[in-house]
Amino acid sequence: MKRILTPSDWGLAMAKRYRPAMLFTGRTQRDYQAWRAKFEPKFHDMLGRMPEKVPLRAQVLQRREFAGYVREKVVFDSEPCQSVIAWICRPRERGKYPAVICAAGHGRGGKVMVGLDAQGRPSYDYAKNLAIRMAKAGFFAIAPDWRAFGERHETVAKDPGPRDLCNLSHLVAQHFGFNQLGLNVWDAMRTIDYMATRPEVDIRKVGCVGCSFGGTMTMALSAMDNRVGAACISGYLGSTMTALSNYGTCGSQTLSGLLQWGDRAEVAGLICPRPLLIQVGQYDSSFDSNDALSAYKRLQSIYLAAGKEDRLGLDLFDGCHEINVEPIMEWFTRWLTPRER
């Protein structure tokens, strides 16, 4: 018998042995309701305990007007020992607008969504200036820096590279009984609290979208917080086993104990009955499209059983590890515009 020596091979061997206890296999609404009643508390347990809520003490650090939108940089407190930097793009005209959290992936944080590089210079990449486009289309778009990314990255003097900072942050959090993903979900929930203080935001109409780790955040936040009324997970849905096969995971994406109870399709299924768009790049080298489509079928079975199949969408597009802008714009326009539904 072949001996297993490396952590990656151990993870794959363990994944093959596991049969998650709460994989969704139902067909009826009663099946869906019974599964949800069991799996949702487990999901909350996996995220771990949350910090203490404190006053936001919000402050606008920068404001700049452009043709068709205003860009702001803000800071607010999410818990006693942590503050959040976030970038905002909003329409110039007065009014109340639907709001969308633009969740950035690994890297330079919220800047990527507002068209800036790490040094604050104009840039364009996988995020395709999404927050700017949303502001021009009549949305209040906010892009927080997640822990260990953007301006919440360690200083150069303390950067322990080449190790991934989000892995180390996860280890630090565990000393105090927290999970890194749970802490970032908390920061995202506090971002919604902050949006509720803004006179430009219609807090009844909140969405979330993100690619890669931004897709992780979109999935986890939307599953946790019903204030997210519509979501788009791009470049993330798939199986944990496939992610383990190429080390496609990290401290920020770790949901402790997930394979004991379910997989990503089950977590995304907690967003049901709210509208959810899944984006899959056909040539995505980070998240295999065939694996993503297999997970989508399992997610689809949840929406079908709940009788809400019309609220789940799939965008399989001719692209790679990136967002596909137009379907995102159409999705949020459809579900978050002010008309009564």
C-alpha positions as CSV (number, residue, x, y, z in Angstrom):
1,M,0.0,0.0,0.0
2,K,1.3,3.4,-1.0
3,R,2.4,5.5,2.0
4,I,1.2,9.1,2.3
5,L,3.8,11.6,3.4
6,T,2.9,15.1,2.2
7,P,0.2,17.5,3.5
8,S,-1.4,17.8,0.0
9,D,-1.7,14.0,-0.5
10,W,-3.0,13.7,3.1
11,G,-5.7,16.3,2.3
12,L,-6.8,14.4,-0.9
13,A,-6.8,11.1,0.9
14,M,-8.9,12.5,3.7
15,A,-11.3,14.1,1.2
16,K,-11.8,10.8,-0.5
17,R,-12.6,9.1,2.8
18,Y,-15.1,11.7,3.9
19,R,-18.8,11.6,3.1
20,P,-20.2,14.9,4.3
21,A,-23.2,14.3,6.6
22,M,-25.4,17.1,5.3
23,L,-24.9,17.0,1.5
24,F,-28.2,18.1,-0.1
25,T,-29.9,15.2,-1.8
26,G,-33.5,16.3,-1.5
27,R,-36.2,17.1,-4.1
28,T,-39.1,18.7,-2.3
29,Q,-39.6,22.0,-0.4
30,R,-40.0,20.0,2.8
31,D,-36.6,18.3,2.0
32,Y,-35.0,21.8,1.5
33,Q,-36.5,23.2,4.7
34,A,-35.3,20.2,6.8
35,W,-31.8,20.3,5.3
36,R,-31.5,24.0,5.9
37,A,-32.7,23.7,9.5
38,K,-29.7,21.4,10.1
39,F,-27.0,22.8,7.9
40,E,-27.4,26.5,8.6
41,P,-26.4,26.3,12.3
42,K,-23.4,24.1,11.3
43,F,-22.3,26.9,8.9
44,H,-22.5,29.5,11.7
45,D,-20.5,27.1,13.9
46,M,-17.9,26.7,11.1
47,L,-17.4,30.5,10.7
48,G,-16.7,30.6,14.4
49,R,-17.4,33.2,17.1
50,M,-17.7,36.9,16.1
51,P,-16.1,39.9,17.7
52,E,-17.8,42.6,19.8
53,K,-19.7,45.3,18.0
54,V,-18.5,48.9,18.6
55,P,-19.4,52.3,17.3
56,L,-18.3,52.7,13.7
57,R,-16.6,56.1,14.2
58,A,-16.6,56.5,10.4
59,Q,-14.5,59.0,8.6
60,V,-14.1,60.1,5.0
61,L,-10.4,60.2,4.3
62,Q,-10.5,61.2,0.6
63,R,-13.2,62.4,-1.9
64,R,-12.7,63.1,-5.6
65,E,-15.2,63.8,-8.3
66,F,-15.0,62.4,-11.8
67,A,-17.3,62.5,-14.8
68,G,-20.4,60.5,-13.8
69,Y,-19.3,59.4,-10.3
70,V,-17.6,60.3,-7.0
71,R,-14.9,58.2,-5.4
72,E,-14.3,58.2,-1.7
73,K,-11.9,56.4,0.7
74,V,-13.4,55.8,4.2
75,V,-12.4,54.2,7.4
76,F,-14.6,52.7,10.2
77,D,-14.2,50.5,13.2
78,S,-15.5,46.9,12.9
79,E,-14.6,45.7,16.4
80,P,-12.6,46.8,19.5
81,C,-9.2,46.0,17.9
82,Q,-9.7,46.5,14.2
83,S,-10.6,49.2,11.6
84,V,-11.6,48.8,8.0
85,I,-10.5,50.8,5.0
86,A,-13.0,50.9,2.2
87,W,-13.3,52.5,-1.3
88,I,-16.6,53.9,-2.5
89,C,-17.8,54.8,-6.0
90,R,-21.2,56.5,-6.0
91,P,-23.4,58.6,-8.4
92,R,-22.8,62.4,-8.3
93,E,-26.5,63.2,-8.1
94,R,-28.4,63.3,-4.8
95,G,-30.7,60.5,-4.1
96,K,-31.0,57.0,-2.6
97,Y,-29.4,54.2,-4.5
98,P,-29.2,50.4,-4.3
99,A,-25.8,49.4,-2.8
100,V,-23.4,46.6,-3.8
101,I,-20.4,45.3,-1.9
102,C,-17.7,44.7,-4.5
103,A,-15.6,42.1,-2.8
104,A,-12.0,42.1,-3.9
105,G,-9.8,38.9,-4.2
106,H,-6.3,38.4,-3.0
107,G,-4.0,41.3,-3.6
108,R,-4.3,45.1,-3.3
109,G,-7.7,45.1,-1.6
110,G,-10.6,47.4,-2.5
111,K,-8.4,49.5,-4.8
112,V,-8.8,46.8,-7.5
113,M,-12.5,47.5,-7.7
114,V,-12.1,51.3,-8.2
115,G,-9.4,51.1,-10.8
116,L,-6.3,51.8,-8.8
117,D,-3.1,49.8,-8.4
118,A,-1.2,49.3,-5.1
119,Q,0.4,52.7,-5.4
120,G,-2.9,54.4,-6.1
121,R,-2.3,54.9,-9.9
122,P,-5.0,54.1,-12.5
123,S,-5.1,50.4,-13.3
124,Y,-7.3,47.8,-15.1
125,D,-7.3,44.0,-14.5
126,Y,-9.6,41.1,-13.7
127,A,-12.0,43.3,-11.7
128,K,-12.5,45.6,-14.7
129,N,-13.2,48.7,-12.7
130,L,-16.5,47.2,-11.5
131,A,-17.2,49.8,-8.8
132,I,-16.8,52.6,-11.2
133,R,-19.2,51.0,-13.7
134,M,-21.8,50.3,-11.0
135,A,-21.7,53.9,-9.8
136,K,-22.2,55.2,-13.3
137,A,-25.2,52.9,-13.6
138,G,-26.8,54.2,-10.5
139,F,-25.4,52.0,-7.7
140,F,-23.6,52.9,-4.5
141,A,-20.6,50.6,-4.7
142,I,-18.2,49.9,-1.8
143,A,-15.1,47.8,-1.8
144,P,-13.6,47.0,1.6
145,D,-10.0,45.9,2.2
146,W,-10.1,42.5,3.8
147,R,-7.7,41.5,6.6
148,A,-4.1,41.2,5.4
149,F,-4.9,42.8,2.0
150,G,-4.8,46.4,0.7
151,E,-4.0,48.9,3.3
152,R,-4.5,46.3,6.0
153,H,-1.4,44.5,4.7
154,E,1.6,44.4,7.1
155,T,4.2,47.1,6.7
156,V,7.3,46.2,4.6
157,A,9.4,45.8,7.7
158,K,7.0,43.2,9.2
159,D,6.1,41.4,5.9
160,P,7.1,37.8,6.5
161,G,7.2,37.0,2.7
162,P,7.3,34.7,0.8
163,R,4.6,33.2,3.2
164,D,1.0,34.2,2.4
165,L,0.0,36.8,5.0
166,C,-3.6,35.6,5.0
167,N,-2.3,32.2,6.2
168,L,-0.4,33.8,9.1
169,S,-3.4,36.0,9.9
170,H,-5.6,32.9,10.2
171,L,-3.1,31.3,12.6
172,V,-3.0,34.5,14.7
173,A,-6.8,34.6,14.8
174,Q,-7.0,31.0,16.0
175,H,-5.0,31.8,19.1
176,F,-8.1,33.8,20.2
177,G,-10.7,31.3,19.0
178,F,-11.5,33.1,15.7
179,N,-11.4,32.0,12.1
180,Q,-10.0,34.5,9.5
181,L,-12.9,33.9,7.2
182,G,-15.4,34.6,10.0
183,L,-13.6,37.8,10.9
184,N,-13.8,39.0,7.3
185,V,-17.5,38.1,7.2
186,W,-17.9,40.2,10.3
187,D,-16.1,43.1,8.6
188,A,-18.4,42.7,5.6
189,M,-21.5,42.8,7.9
190,R,-20.1,45.9,9.5
191,T,-19.7,47.3,6.0
192,I,-23.5,46.9,5.6
193,D,-24.0,48.7,9.0
194,Y,-21.8,51.5,7.6
195,M,-23.8,51.7,4.4
196,A,-27.0,52.1,6.5
197,T,-25.6,55.4,7.9
198,R,-25.1,56.8,4.4
199,P,-28.0,59.0,3.1
200,E,-27.3,57.9,-0.5
201,V,-28.0,54.2,0.3
202,D,-31.3,52.4,0.1
203,I,-30.4,49.8,2.7
204,R,-33.4,47.7,1.7
205,K,-31.6,46.8,-1.6
206,V,-28.1,45.4,-1.0
207,G,-26.0,43.2,-3.2
208,C,-22.6,41.5,-3.1
209,V,-20.3,40.4,-5.9
210,G,-16.8,39.1,-6.1
211,C,-14.3,36.9,-8.0
212,S,-11.8,34.4,-6.6
213,F,-11.4,35.2,-2.8
214,G,-14.0,37.9,-3.6
215,G,-16.3,35.0,-4.6
216,T,-15.5,33.3,-1.3
217,M,-16.5,36.5,0.6
218,T,-19.7,36.9,-1.5
219,M,-20.7,33.3,-0.8
220,A,-20.0,33.4,3.0
221,L,-21.4,36.9,3.6
222,S,-24.6,36.2,1.6
223,A,-25.1,32.9,3.4
224,M,-24.7,34.6,6.7
225,D,-26.5,37.9,6.4
226,N,-30.0,38.1,4.9
227,R,-29.6,41.8,4.3
228,V,-27.8,40.8,1.1
229,G,-30.7,40.7,-1.3
230,A,-28.9,39.5,-4.4
231,A,-25.4,38.1,-5.1
232,C,-23.0,37.1,-7.8
233,I,-20.3,34.5,-7.1
234,S,-17.7,34.6,-9.8
235,G,-14.6,32.4,-10.3
236,Y,-15.0,30.4,-7.0
237,L,-17.8,27.8,-7.0
238,G,-16.4,24.3,-7.2
239,S,-15.5,21.4,-4.9
240,T,-13.1,21.6,-2.0
241,M,-11.4,18.4,-3.1
242,T,-10.4,20.0,-6.4
243,A,-9.1,23.0,-4.5
244,L,-7.0,20.7,-2.3
245,S,-5.6,18.9,-5.3
246,N,-3.8,22.0,-6.5
247,Y,-3.5,23.8,-3.1
248,G,-6.1,26.3,-4.3
249,T,-7.0,27.4,-0.8
250,C,-5.6,29.6,1.9
251,G,-6.1,30.9,5.5
252,S,-8.7,33.4,4.3
253,Q,-10.8,30.8,2.6
254,T,-10.7,28.1,5.3
255,L,-14.1,27.1,6.6
256,S,-13.1,24.8,9.5
257,G,-14.9,21.4,9.3
258,L,-16.7,22.0,6.0
259,L,-16.2,18.5,4.6
260,Q,-17.7,17.0,7.7
261,W,-21.0,18.5,6.8
262,G,-21.2,19.7,3.2
263,D,-19.3,21.6,0.5
264,R,-19.3,24.9,-1.3
265,A,-22.6,24.1,-3.0
266,E,-24.3,23.7,0.3
267,V,-22.9,27.0,1.6
268,A,-24.1,28.8,-1.5
269,G,-27.4,27.0,-1.1
270,L,-28.0,29.0,2.1
271,I,-28.4,32.1,-0.1
272,C,-31.6,30.5,-1.4
273,P,-34.3,31.8,-1.9
274,R,-32.5,35.1,-2.7
275,P,-31.3,35.7,-6.2
276,L,-27.8,34.3,-7.0
277,L,-25.8,34.4,-10.2
278,I,-22.9,32.0,-10.7
279,Q,-20.2,33.1,-13.1
280,V,-17.8,30.5,-14.6
281,G,-14.9,31.4,-16.9
282,Q,-14.6,28.6,-19.5
283,Y,-10.8,28.8,-19.4
284,D,-10.3,29.6,-15.7
285,S,-7.0,28.0,-14.7
286,S,-7.6,28.7,-11.0
287,F,-11.1,27.1,-10.7
288,D,-11.8,24.4,-13.2
289,S,-14.9,25.1,-15.2
290,N,-16.1,21.5,-15.3
291,D,-15.7,21.2,-11.6
292,A,-17.6,24.5,-11.2
293,L,-20.5,23.3,-13.4
294,S,-20.7,20.1,-11.4
295,A,-21.1,22.1,-8.2
296,Y,-23.6,24.3,-10.0
297,K,-25.8,21.3,-10.7
298,R,-25.9,20.5,-7.0
299,L,-26.6,24.1,-6.1
300,Q,-29.4,24.1,-8.7
301,S,-31.0,21.1,-7.0
302,I,-31.3,23.2,-3.8
303,Y,-33.1,26.1,-5.7
304,L,-35.3,23.6,-7.5
305,A,-36.4,21.9,-4.3
306,A,-37.1,25.2,-2.7
307,G,-39.2,26.2,-5.7
308,K,-37.0,29.2,-6.5
309,E,-35.2,28.0,-9.6
310,D,-36.0,31.3,-11.4
311,R,-33.7,33.1,-8.9
312,L,-30.6,31.1,-9.8
313,G,-28.6,32.1,-12.8
314,L,-25.5,30.7,-14.6
315,D,-23.1,32.8,-16.8
316,L,-20.7,30.4,-18.5
317,F,-18.6,32.9,-20.5
318,D,-15.6,32.9,-22.9
319,G,-13.0,34.0,-20.4
320,C,-10.6,33.0,-17.6
321,H,-10.2,34.0,-14.0
322,E,-12.0,37.3,-14.2
323,I,-15.5,38.8,-13.8
324,N,-17.8,39.2,-16.8
325,V,-19.2,42.7,-16.3
326,E,-22.4,42.9,-18.4
327,P,-24.3,40.0,-16.8
328,I,-23.4,41.3,-13.4
329,M,-24.9,44.7,-14.2
330,E,-28.0,43.1,-15.7
331,W,-28.4,40.9,-12.6
332,F,-28.3,43.7,-10.0
333,T,-30.4,46.0,-12.2
334,R,-33.0,43.2,-12.4
335,W,-33.1,42.4,-8.6
336,L,-32.1,45.6,-6.9
337,T,-33.6,48.5,-8.8
338,P,-36.2,50.4,-6.8
339,R,-39.4,49.1,-8.5
340,E,-41.6,46.9,-6.4
341,R,-41.2,43.2,-7.1
